[in-house]
């Protein structure tokens, strides 16, 4: 196996999911951070950065879910969902739903030129926790978080 062999990179059984998953995670956490900074400082540039990061997280979460389902069917041969794999799938679906809800809340706030809803920050913090737990479980599935 050569590290620069394109076939190895593109056709590995779960490589796409593992590579893509970092985008919505990073964009979502950065978007929440920018939203907190916006609410703290009132600077519109933070609100803009939060909105576009959250929009990017929502959009990139779709291929991540699709490649995750493909990896389950292909790399894991569609084995029955149980244990960490089941928790990771449920967490992924919950994370994706929460990311889209937060993105929609930001879109609606921008569209109506209104102040953010009071429950938006607690929802975003809960979503960051769900995303983090889901990512942690995914690390166990990929072998990254396995004790040596």
C-alpha positions in Angstrom: 0.0 0.0 0.0 1.4 3.3 -1.1 0.4 6.5 0.9 -0.2 8.5 -2.3 -2.1 5.8 -4.2 -5.4 7.5 -5.2 -7.3 4.2 -5.4 -6.4 3.5 -1.8 -7.4 6.9 -0.6 -10.7 7.1 -2.5 -11.9 3.5 -2.3 -11.0 2.7 1.3 -14.0 1.2 2.9 -14.7 4.0 5.4 -12.1 6.7 4.5 -14.6 9.2 3.1 -16.7 9.3 6.3 -13.7 9.6 8.5 -12.3 12.5 6.4 -15.6 14.3 5.9 -16.8 14.2 9.5 -14.4 16.8 10.7 -16.0 19.6 8.5 -19.4 19.8 10.2 -17.9 19.3 13.6 -15.4 22.1 13.3 -17.9 24.4 11.5 -20.6 23.9 14.0 -18.4 24.4 17.1 -16.9 27.5 15.5 -20.4 28.8 14.6 -21.5 28.4 18.2 -18.4 30.2 19.4 -19.0 33.1 17.0 -22.7 33.2 18.1 -21.6 33.5 21.7 -19.1 36.2 20.8 -21.9 38.1 18.9 -24.2 37.9 21.8 -21.5 39.1 24.1 -20.1 41.9 22.0 -22.9 42.8 19.6 -20.6 42.9 16.6 -22.4 42.0 13.4 -19.4 40.4 11.9 -19.5 37.7 14.6 -23.2 37.1 13.7 -22.3 36.8 10.0 -19.5 34.3 10.8 -21.8 32.3 13.0 -24.5 32.1 10.4 -22.2 31.0 7.6 -20.3 28.5 9.8 -23.6 27.0 10.9 -24.9 26.9 7.4 -21.7 25.1 6.3 -22.1 22.6 9.1 -25.7 21.8 8.2 -24.9 21.4 4.5 -21.8 19.2 5.1 -23.6 17.1 7.7 -25.7 15.5 4.9 -22.8 13.8 3.0 -21.3 12.7 6.4 -24.5 10.9 7.3 -24.7 9.3 3.9 -21.0 8.2 4.0 -21.5 6.9 7.5 -24.4 4.7 6.4 -22.4 3.5 3.4 -19.5 2.7 5.7 -21.8 0.7 8.0 -23.1 -1.3 5.0 -19.7 -1.7 3.2 -17.0 -1.8 5.8 -19.0 -3.4 8.6 -21.0 -5.5 6.1 -24.3 -4.2 7.5 -23.8 -6.0 10.8 -26.6 -5.6 13.3 -26.6 -2.3 15.2 -25.7 -2.8 18.8 -23.4 -1.2 21.4 -21.2 1.6 20.4 -22.2 1.4 16.7 -25.9 1.9 17.7 -25.1 4.7 20.0 -22.9 6.4 17.4 -25.7 6.1 14.8 -28.3 7.5 17.2 -25.9 10.3 18.2 -25.2 11.1 14.6 -28.9 11.4 13.7 -29.5 13.6 16.9 -26.4 15.7 16.1 -27.5 16.3 12.5 -31.0 17.2 13.5 -29.7 19.6 16.2 -27.3 21.2 13.7 -30.1 21.8 11.2 -32.4 23.2 14.0 -29.7 25.7 15.1 -29.0 26.7 11.5 -32.7 27.2 10.9 -33.0 29.4 14.1 -30.1 31.6 12.8 -31.6 31.8 9.4 -35.0 32.8 10.8 -33.3 35.4 13.1 -31.4 36.9 10.2 -34.5 36.9 7.9 -36.7 38.7 10.4 -33.9 40.9 11.7 -34.9 39.9 15.2 -33.0 39.3 18.4 -32.1 35.6 19.1 -34.4 33.5 21.1 -33.5 33.0 24.7 -33.3 29.3 24.4 -30.9 29.4 21.5 -27.7 29.4 23.5 -28.7 26.4 25.8 -29.8 24.5 22.7 -26.4 25.2 21.0 -24.5 24.1 24.0 -26.5 20.9 24.2 -25.9 20.3 20.5 -22.1 20.8 21.0 -22.2 18.2 23.7 -24.1 15.7 21.6 -21.8 16.3 18.6 -18.8 15.8 20.9 -20.1 12.5 22.4 -21.0 11.2 18.9 -17.5 12.1 17.7 -15.9 10.4 20.7 -17.9 7.2 20.0 -16.9 7.4 16.4 -13.3 7.5 17.5 -13.8 4.1 19.2 -15.3 2.7 16.0 -12.4 3.9 13.9 -9.8 2.7 16.4 -8.5 6.1 17.3 -9.7 6.1 20.9 -8.8 2.5 21.6 -6.5 2.2 24.6 -3.0 1.0 23.7 
